[in-house]
């Protein structure tokens, strides 16, 4: 019964803590919404600002995974370069230390645990009575309350554990004992699948006297290293960009952990020195300070090497798969703002390839086979993009993202129809014998060239209206050609079957011009009205 009185509060308290952390993290991500994109996009100009933005976003949402996912999407979308992504990952590791500070500063005050019960009740009421951001806020409050109730419950079990277990023989003074404690920390994180939960458990053990400060410091090092196991699994089967980002996370934690392991006495001594200066007199806060110090050590060690680090990652994880869809990583669909932008840029690249293929089809230089191959690759890329888009969920509560999402879907639909039209080679053959072919071809080639420049962002006086005007000109020629063909047919100058084929051929290029214009419109001005 004594053992069960220890074990049950530990298990139940851990479950409550983990549930509170999950609820709070998921809802904070919902509340942050597009701000993840805004913050990362604003503060990633250089390595220092990238590290800062990574730390800020991770602190906001209490989840380095959300920051990593957003970072993968930003690299995929081409908004930031790999060196900047590495800086964000470094900052995200600093940001994760905020959980330890939260637990250390607030978690061991009984008044906080007592006040957590009304927080859970208030949060549940908000969740039930409202929707949207108010419901998300309610879930944050309920998760926050459950987190501290869990800590208080675990404390009860840990107090009993401290009275029955003596770990003094495993003090972190010798390298062997220190290594054993690091391994314990790694195992804790792997089993719990949460470094935050593992560190919170260590803080509770320290508070109850089950472990010493030196032992807790060694275990925290192991817990930081343990996160690499979970992250490494996330990289299996992922895109090249995702695997490079995952590898950056893994290498940072390994290098930081190894460095901290060998200078552990110095780091602990530095913490005690700060304690003497500031008279903190609180072991839990000192352990949180140690957690921050040794992550900061990793940033200081690796910061000068970020450019070389990026080149190393590119060598270890070379580019593979289709160039057109290499940036589509299913893991980033959890961050709709980033996922939609990644899809938009991918579709933009596919559209450029399709224009290349169409331009070659209009030529008479024997390169039609090359054009067919390009168009087939683009067709496969569109299929993959549609699969990616089907997993993105953007609700009306994220109005701008929702409208951009719809724009990308429109662009995909128009490109699908454009490719379908490209296979109508008979229409192309007949079109070249139509009286108005020279005028139609001129306007269509002009539309193709302007569309290409617009999609590639080539500087110049290029506007969407120029593409629209070219498409409208083709439509006017089609109407004029139809009247001419019908008139000639009525006069017996043209066979009826030939007339129908000619009119269909001109309708064909009119359709091509229309779908091209609408594609560029939705990609260059995402979120604008119009179909």
C-alpha positions, 0 to 999 in steps of 0.5 A, spaced: 500 500 500 505 504 501 508 503 494 501 504 491 501 511 495 507 513 491 506 510 484 499 512 483 499 520 485 506 520 480 502 516 474 496 520 475 499 527 476 504 526 470 498 524 466 494 531 468 501 535 467 501 532 460 494 533 458 494 540 461 501 541 457 497 538 450 491 542 451 495 549 453 500 548 447 495 546 442 490 552 444 496 557 444 498 555 437 490 556 435 490 563 438 497 565 435 494 563 428 498 567 423 502 571 428 507 565 427 508 567 420 508 574 421 513 573 427 518 569 423 517 573 417 519 579 420 525 577 425 529 572 420 533 577 417 540 575 420 542 569 424 541 573 431 534 575 429 533 568 427 535 566 434 530 571 437 524 569 433 525 562 434 525 563 442 520 568 442 515 564 438 517 557 442 515 561 448 509 564 445 506 557 444 510 553 449 512 548 443 518 547 439 515 542 435 510 548 432 516 552 431 520 547 427 514 546 423 513 553 421 520 553 420 520 547 415 514 551 411 518 557 411 524 554 408 520 550 403 516 556 401 523 560 400 521 565 405 527 564 409 534 560 407 537 554 411 542 558 415 536 562 417 532 556 419 538 553 423 538 560 427 530 559 428 532 552 431 537 554 435 532 559 438 527 554 439 531 550 444 532 556 448 525 558 448 523 551 450 527 553 457 521 557 458 517 551 461 522 550 466 522 557 468 514 556 468 514 550 473 520 552 477 517 559 479 509 558 479 509 550 480 511 549 487 506 554 490 500 551 493 496 557 492 497 556 485 495 549 485 489 551 489 487 557 484 488 552 478 481 548 480 477 555 478 481 556 472 479 549 469 472 550 471 472 557 467 476 554 461 471 548 461 465 553 461 468 558 455 470 552 451 463 549 452 459 556 451 463 559 445 467 558 439 473 560 435 478 564 439 474 564 446 474 557 446 481 556 445 482 561 450 478 557 455 482 551 453 488 554 455 486 556 461 483 549 463 490 546 460 494 551 465 490 549 471 491 542 469 498 543 468 499 545 476 494 540 479 498 535 475 505 538 479 501 538 485 499 531 485 506 528 483 509 532 488 505 528 493 508 521 490 515 524 490 515 526 497 514 519 499 519 517 494 524 521 497 523 518 504 524 511 501 530 511 496 537 514 497 540 516 490 546 519 494 551 514 491 549 516 484 552 524 485 554 527 479 561 528 481 564 522 477 564 521 470 561 514 470 555 517 475 554 523 471 553 519 465 548 514 468 544 520 470 544 523 463 542 516 460 536 516 465 534 523 463 534 520 456 530 514 457 525 519 461 524 523 455 524 518 450 518 514 455 514 520 456 515 523 449 516 530 452 522 534 454 517 539 458 514 533 462 521 530 463 524 536 466 518 538 470 518 531 473 526 532 475 524 539 478 519 536 482 524 530 484 529 536 486 523 540 490 522 534 494 529 532 496 529 526 492 535 528 487 540 533 488 542 539 484 548 536 481 544 530 479 538 534 476 543 538 472 546 531 469 539 529 468 536 535 464 542 534 459 540 527 458 533 530 457 535 535 452 539 530 448 533 525 449 528 530 444 533 528 438 530 521 438 523 523 437 525 529 432 529 524 428 523 519 428 519 525 425 524 526 419 523 519 417 520 519 410 520 527 410 522 531 405 529 534 404 528 540 407 524 537 413 530 532 414 535 538 414 531 542 419 530 535 423 538 534 423 540 541 425 535 540 431 539 533 432 546 536 431 545 542 436 542 538 442 547 533 441 553 538 441 550 542 446 549 536 451 556 533 450 559 540 451 555 541 457 557 534 460 564 535 460 563 542 463 558 540 468 561 542 474 563 549 471 556 550 469 553 548 476 558 553 479 556 559 475 549 557 477 551 557 484 555 564 483 549 567 480 545 565 486 550 568 491 550 575 487 542 575 487 540 571 493 535 566 489 536 561 494 531 556 490 534 550 487 528 549 482 529 556 479 537 555 479 536 548 475 531 552 470 537 557 470 542 551 469 537 549 463 538 556 460 545 556 461 547 550 457 542 551 451 545 558 451 552 555 451 550 551 445 548 557 441 555 561 443 559 555 440 555 554 434 553 561 432 559 562 428 559 556 424 552 557 422 554 558 414 558 552 414 553 548 418 548 549 413 553 547 408 554 540 412 547 539 412 546 540 405 552 535 403 549 530 408 542 530 406 542 531 398 536 534 394 532 528 392 525 527 388 521 531 384 524 539 384 517 541 383 514 538 389 520 537 393 518 543 398 511 539 400 512 536 407 505 533 410 507 535 417 507 543 416 499 542 414 498 543 422 500 550 420 495 553 415 498 559 414 505 556 412 502 550 408 498 555 404 504 559 402 508 553 401 503 550 396 502 557 392 509 557 391 509 550 389 504 551 384 507 557 382 513 553 380 509 548 376 505 554 372 512 556 370 514 549 367 507 548 364 508 555 360 515 552 358 511 546 355 506 550 352 511 555 348 515 549 345 508 546 343 507 552 339 514 551 335 515 547 329 522 545 331 522 538 333 522 539 341 515 536 342 517 530 345 521 534 350 514 539 351 510 532 353 515 530 358 515 537 361 507 537 361 507 530 364 511 531 370 507 538 371 501 533 371 504 529 376 506 535 381 499 537 380 497 531 383 501 531 389 500 538 390 492 536 390 494 531 395 498 536 400 492 541 399 487 536 401 490 535 408 490 543 410 484 546 414 483 553 414 477 556 417 473 562 417 477 564 423 483 565 419 480 569 414 486 571 410 489 565 410 482 562 408 482 566 402 489 565 400 487 557 400 481 558 396 486 562 391 491 556 390 485 551 389 483 555 383 490 556 380 490 548 381 484 547 377 485 552 372 492 549 371 489 542 370 484 544 365 490 548 361 494 541 361 488 537 359 488 542 353 495 541 351 493 534 349 489 536 344 494 536 339 489 536 333 486 543 335 493 545 335 495 542 328 488 545 325 489 552 328 496 553 324 491 553 318 486 558 320 486 565 317 487 569 324 492 564 326 498 569 326 494 574 330 492 569 335 499 566 336 501 573 337 497 575 342 497 568 346 505 568 345 505 575 348 500 572 354 505 567 355 511 571 356 508 576 360 505 571 365 512 568 365 515 574 367 509 575 372 510 569 375 518 569 376 517 576 379 522 579 373 522 587 374 519 591 369 512 594 368 508 587 368 501 587 370 496 582 371 492 587 367 496 586 361 495 578 361 488 579 362 488 584 356 491 579 351 486 574 353 480 578 352 484 580 345 484 572 343 476 572 345 475 578 341 479 574 335 475 568 336 468 571 336 470 575 329 473 568 326 467 565 328 463 570 324 467 569 318 467 562 318 460 561 318 459 566 313 464 562 308 461 556 310 454 559 308 457 561 301 459 554 300 467 556 300 468 552 306 466 545 308 461 544 314 466 539 318 472 544 316 468 550 319 467 546 326 474 544 326 476 551 325 472 554 330 473 548 335 481 550 334 480 557 336 476 556 342 481 551 344 487 557 344 481 562 347 481 557 353 488 556 354 489 564 354 483 564 359 486 559 364 493 562 364 490 569 365 486 566 371 492 562 374 497 568 374 491 572 377 490 567 383 497 566 384 500 573 384 494 576 388 492 570 392 486 572 397 483 577 392 476 576 389 474 573 382 474 566 379 
